[in-house]
């Protein structure tokens, strides 16, 4: 019995290591795509939401630890790519900052050092005309509570009131929306769209993102504050299972996810309380499908499995692109090598000619007859 358990444990470990290698390979592809603007892109989760939708808190909850400062205002002026890797041996987060000019250079940094770097970048960009940059800050994280996910946290969308006195804020809103829309052009990205509303007919964020919602996962945040607002069980039913016509399309996962991120990050306890409150409002027990859409834990599992499937499905498409890039790079190197050889030959010819002329000049000045080539 113990022998079978040991064999099963070894197989499970080997399977996990294979998944890690695939995950690492796609992380490297993502970094190369950013650095060299290559035609391939690795699947990733692109987080989109307004500044007050609880975006930063949700990302931190998915990571399993507090990473960036959470609060109002603009906290992210450059997209932050987080390559999260589950490592059961890491009792505390192990963080690495990828060099912005060379993705092969990765420096291990303390969490405080990375936070300081992000703050410095925010301050630098705040003083520039555009105030935002599309170039990603790439960070690798290993932790025993991390899922195997690549998440791109984008700057929060801004919705200023239409007034001349806040023209600068309107310009910022346009810049952020342009940046986010450009990131969404990558068809391999899964869009994690956050909505902070209790009425799906007035939800706004999804109207900015994928119009067909075919690659969008919708998350309703701050569930714990919304539950008390429902007076009737029918309102809760519509909120948990909105009809397709209300969402203007068919989303990934078939229905939205619902999350709460409590202070102190007591995630599991909050999820139990949310389910209990919903069942009390409905007057019935939630189905297995409904439960699978409640809480951070369910969202993490869904995203991890979805991303793993995308990795596997992308392999047959990416290999030909990599082979093409390899052929192009090889041809380019051969051309450079040929140019280098020609340059050397030309330099040798010029050098020989100059030496011959110099020798004739010396002989002439000294009154010596220049010897013939045959001498």
N, C-alpha and C positions, 0 to 999 in steps of 0.2 A: 504493500500500500504506500509506504514511504517512498519506495523507488519510483512508483508511478507519479506521485506528487512531484518528485524531484525532476523527472523527465518533463512533466507538464510545465514546471516552472522554467526550465531551460528553454523550451520551445516558445513560451510566452516572452521570455527575455530576448530571444533571437528575433521574434516578430517585432518587438518594440524597437530593437536596434535597427532593423530594416526601415521602419517608419521614420526613425530619427535621421537615418542617412538620406532618405528621400526628402525629408523636411529641410535638412541642412543644404542639400543640393539646390532646392528651390530658393532658399534664402540667399545663396550665393548668386543665383541668376537674377534675383530681384536687385541686389546691390550692383551687379554689372550693368543691368538695364538702366539703372539710374545714372551710373557714372559715364557710360559710353553711348547712351541713347540707342541701344540695340533694339531690333524689331521684335524681340520676344519679351514677355512679361510673366512673372510668376503669379499664381493666384494669391490673393490676400483679402483681408477684411478691411474695407474702407468705411470708417465711422463718420457719419454726417449728422449734424444737428445744430440747432440754434444755441446761442450762448447760455441760455437759462434752462436747457433741456436735461441737464445732469449728465452731459457727455463725458467729462473728465472723471466723474465719480463712477460711471459705468465701466470705463476702461480700466480704472484701478481695481474695481471689483473683479473683473475678468482676470487681471494679473495676479491678484491675491495679496497685494500689498500697496501702500500709498506711494505713488511714484512722483506725481507732479502736484503743484499746488491747486487745490480745488476751491472754486469760488466764482464770484461774478466778474464780468469784464473779460478782456481778451487775454487769455493765458497761453495761447499757442499762435505764433505768427509764422511758423514754418510747420509743415506736416511732420509728425513724429512717427517713424516706422518702428514698431516694436516686434522683434523676432523673439517670441517667447518659446522657451523649451522646457518641458517637464524634466526635471532632474531630481530623482528621489534622494540623492546624496547631499543636495544643497539645503541646509537648514535655514540659511538666510540668502536673500537674492544676490546673485552673482551678475554684475552688469559690465557690459563692454560697449564702448563708443567707437563706431566705425568712422575712420578718417573721411572727411568730406571731399577730399581730392583724390584719394586712392582707397577704394573699397577693400583692398587686400590687407590694409593696415588697420588692425583692431587693437585698441588699448583698453585694458581693464581699468575701470574707474569706480570710485565709491558712488553710492546713490547721491550723496550730497554734492559731489563734483559734477555729476551729470545734471542735477537740478540747477546748479550754478551756471553751467554752460547754457542750458535752455533759457534761463533768466537773462543772461548776457546777450544772447541772440535776440530775445524779445526787445530788450532795451535798444540794441543796435538798430533793429528794423523800425522801431517806433520813431526814431529820429530821421528815417529816410522818407523820401516822397511817397513811395508805394506802400510802405509799412508792412508788407507781407512778401514772402518768398515761397515759390513752389518747390524749391530744392529741399529734399527730405533730410531730417536728422535721423540717422539710422542707429538704433540701439539693440543690442542682443542681451537677453536676460535668461538666466537659468535659475530655477527655483522649484522646490518640491511641491509648491501649490500652484505652479503655472501650468496652463494647458499648452498644447503644441499648436500655437496660433501665430500668424503674422497679421498684426493690426496696424493700420495707418490712421492715426488720429489727426483729423484735419482741423484747421481753425474754425471756431464756432461761427455759424451764419448770424448776421446782424440784421435786425428788422427795425430801422429807425422810423419815426413818424415823418411824414412828408412836410418838412418845413425848411425854409431857407436858412434859418439860424443854425441848423445842424447839417449844413452842406458837407462838412468834412466827414461826418459820420456816414452820410449817404455814399460818399466816395469810398469809404472803408468797406461798406456793405457790398458795393459793386465789385471791389477788388477781391473780397473773400469769396463771393459767389462765383466769380470767374475762375478763381483758383480751384475751388471744389468741383466745378463743372469739368474743368480740364482733367482733373484726376479721375473723374467718373468715365472719361472716354476710354479708359483701359477696360476692355470687355472681359478680361479675366478676373476683375475685381468683383467681390461680393459686397454689395452696399448695405451697411448696417445703418438704417434710417431711424433716428430717435424722434419720437413725438411726445410732447408733454401736453396731453389734452384728454378729456373724458368724453368728447364727442367727435367721432371720426369724420363727420361731415365738415368740420371746420379745421381739421388738421392741415398744416401748411408745409411742413418740411418735405413731405414726399412729392409735392408739386414741383420742387426744385430738382429732385433727383430723377432716377430712371422713370421715364413716363409710363412705360408698360409694367413696371415693377417686377419684371421677369427674373431679375437677379438682385432683388431687394428683400432684405429681412427687416420687417418693421418691429420696433421695440417701443412699447408705451412705458415711459419711465415714471417714477414716483408713485407707484401703485398704492402704497400705504396711505398717501394723502387723497387719493381718488375714491377709494372704497367708501368712506363716510359720506361722500357726495351723492351716492345713489339712493333714491327713495324707494324704488320698486325693483322687484326681482327681474322684470322684463328689461329694465335699463341695463342691468348687469349682463343679462344674456346677450343683448346686442353689442355691448362693449367687448365682451370676451370673444364673440363670434360674429364680427361685422360682415354683412353680405358683400360679395365681390363688387357690386355696383357702388357701394359706399367708398371702397378703397380705390376705385377706378382701375382695377386690374387684379391679376392673380399673383400673389406674393409667394416668395420662397417659404416653405413650411406651412402653406395654406392658411395660416392665421397668425396674427401678431403675437409677440412675446410680451410678457408683463413683468416688470422688475421693480424692486425697491432696494435702495442702497442706504441702510440705516447708519447713523453715526456710530463709530466704534467697529463698523464692518462685521457685525454679528449676522452674517448672511444666512446661514442655515436656519437660525431661530426666526429671523424675519420672514423667511419663506413659509415656514410652518404657520406662523401667525396670519400671513396674507391668505393662505389657503383656507384656514379656519374662518376668517372674516368673510371671505367670498361665499363659502358654503352656508354660512349663517344668513347672508343677504339673499341667497338664492333659495334657501329652504330645501336644499338637496345636496348630495355628495357630488363633487366634481368628477367627471369621467377621467379615464387614464389619459386621453388625448388632451383634455383641458389642463390637467396637472402638468403635462409635459411642456406647457407653454408658460408656466408660472415660475419665476425666480431666475437668479443669475446662474445657478447650477445647471438648470435645464438649457439655458441659452448657451453656456460654455460647451456643453456636450454636443448640442446641435451644430454649432459653428465648427467645432473640432472635426466632427464626422463629415460635415459638408466640405470643409477645406481638404481633408484627406482624399475624398472622392475626386475633387477638382484636380489635385496633384496627379493622381493616377490617370485620369482622363486626359490630362495635358501632356503626358510623356510622349505619346505617338505624334503629337503636333509639334512639340518643341525640339525633338531629336533632329528632324530635317532642317529646322532653322539653325540649330547649332552646327550641323554639318556644313551648311551653306556659309555660315560665318567663319568656320574653320578654313574652308576653301578660299574665301575672299581674303582672309588674313594671311594665308600661306602665299597667295599670289602677290599680295601687296609687299610682303617681306622679300619675295624673290625679285620683285621690281626694284626695291630699295638696294638689295644686294648687287644687282646688275649695275645700277647707277653708281654705286660705290666703287665697283671694279673699274668702270669706265673713268671715273674721276681719278682713281689712282694711276691708271695707264696714261691719262692725259697729263697728269702732274709729272710723271717720269719723263715723258717726251719733252715737256717744257724744261724740266730740270737739265736733261742732257743737252738740249740746245743752248741753254744759258751757260752751261759749263764749257761747251765748245767755243762759244763766242768769247767767254772770259779768257780762255787759254790763248786764243789768237791775239787778244788785246795785250796780254802780258808779253807774249813773244815779240809783238810789234814794238812795244815800248822798250824792250831790252835789246832790240836790233837783231834778234835771233830769227833765223829763217824758220817759219812754221813747218814742222815736219809733216809729210804726207801721211794719210791714214794707214798706208801700207808699212810705214817705218815702225 
